[in-house]
Amino acid sequence: MSETPAPSAESAAPGAPDGKSLFRTKTCIACHGRDGTKAIQVFPELAGQDAKYMLASMNDIADGKRISGNDDRGYPRTQGMKDIMHLVSVEERAAIAEYLSKVPAPKPRALDPAPTPEQLAAGKDAYMKGGCITCHGPDGLKPMPGYPVLGGMKRDYLALQMKEIRDGVRKGARVAAMVPFSKKLDDARTEAIALYLSQIDRSAK
């Protein structure tokens, strides 16, 4: 007697929303790239990110609780996503988050010029001394439940988010907990941390 093959990690249960299909058809791909691996501009690559964090972020953006700064046109970076969230139910958001969390994370983006060992060491030192490890874990790869994975994320995205939280521009859940830590980081240390984290290989996590 032949056995019924087990569903793959990407397969949705019968009748359940298909996270992969939803991600590709609800315009998420436009900013975050194919399967969340090749995001444009300063948008984050979501493949391999924590599912609970992504779902909470989508819900907060939909409810207007998470607000980012403006892009070069004066248009809030979260606004485009907020505009389509009414087309995506909470159940569908959960399916998208679960799907993306299981997509292998991309390799770190190569930087030009490549960072020196001294720069990476300085960034790691700033990360450890800045208290970031408390919520995001060593190397930003093992965060507390509901917090984002930071290791291997894009340098410019990380630096922008840290500065916006520090300067009171970014609003949303869990931001308040980070403000006291970010207030102690000037631009140089913020950029050093972002450089260090961006070169951590989360694809092997």
Residue pairs with C-beta under 8 A, 6 or more apart in sequence:
7 13
9 102
10 20
10 99
10 102
12 18
12 19
12 20
12 95
16 95
17 89
17 91
17 92
17 94
17 95
18 95
18 99
19 92
19 95
19 96
19 97
19 98
19 99
19 100
20 35
20 99
22 28
22 88
22 92
22 95
22 96
22 99
23 29
23 35
23 36
23 96
23 99
23 100
24 34
26 84
26 87
26 88
26 92
26 96
27 84
28 36
28 96
29 35
30 40
31 39
31 40
31 41
31 43
31 80
31 81
32 39
32 43
32 44
32 45
32 46
33 39
33 40
33 45
35 47
35 100
35 103
36 45
36 46
36 47
36 49
36 100
36 103
37 45
37 47
37 103
37 105
37 106
38 45
38 106
39 45
39 46
39 154
39 157
41 71
42 77
42 154
42 156
42 157
42 160
43 77
43 157
44 153
44 154
44 157
45 105
45 106
45 153
45 154
46 54
46 100
47 100
47 103
47 104
47 105
47 106
48 100
48 101
48 103
48 104
48 105
48 149
48 152
48 202
48 203
48 205
49 100
49 101
49 105
49 148
49 149
50 101
50 143
50 145
50 146
50 147
50 148
50 149
51 94
51 97
51 98
51 100
51 101
52 97
52 145
52 146
53 143
53 146
53 147
53 148
53 149
54 96
54 97
54 100
54 101
55 93
55 94
55 97
56 146
56 173
57 66
57 172
58 81
58 85
58 88
58 93
58 96
58 97
59 90
59 93
60 66
60 172
60 173
61 78
61 81
61 82
61 85
62 82
62 85
62 86
62 88
62 93
64 82
65 171
65 172
65 173
66 78
66 170
66 171
66 172
66 173
67 76
67 78
67 170
67 171
67 172
68 76
68 77
68 78
68 164
68 169
68 170
69 76
69 77
69 160
69 164
69 169
69 170
70 76
70 77
71 77
85 93
88 96
104 203
105 152
105 202
105 203
105 205
106 152
106 203
107 152
107 201
107 203
108 152
108 198
108 199
108 200
108 201
108 202
109 154
109 155
109 198
111 155
111 195
111 198
111 199
115 123
115 195
115 196
115 199
119 192
119 195
119 196
120 195
120 196
120 199
122 192
122 196
123 192
123 193
123 194
123 195
123 196
123 197
124 196
126 185
126 189
126 192
126 193
126 196
127 133
127 140
127 193
127 196
127 197
130 181
130 184
130 185
130 189
130 193
131 181
132 140
132 150
132 181
132 193
134 181
135 143
135 144
135 147
135 177
135 178
136 143
136 144
136 147
136 148
136 149
136 150
137 143
137 144
139 151
139 197
139 200
140 149
140 150
140 151
140 152
140 153
140 197
140 200
141 149
141 150
141 151
141 152
141 200
141 202
141 205
143 149
143 150
146 174
147 174
149 202
149 205
150 158
150 197
151 197
151 200
151 201
151 202
151 205
152 197
152 198
152 199
152 200
152 201
152 202
152 203
152 205
153 197
153 198
153 202
154 198
155 194
155 195
155 197
155 198
156 194
158 193
158 194
158 197
158 198
159 190
159 191
159 194
161 170
162 182
162 185
162 190
162 193
162 194
163 169
163 187
163 190
164 170
165 175
165 178
165 179
165 182
166 179
166 182
166 183
166 185
166 190
168 179
182 190
185 193
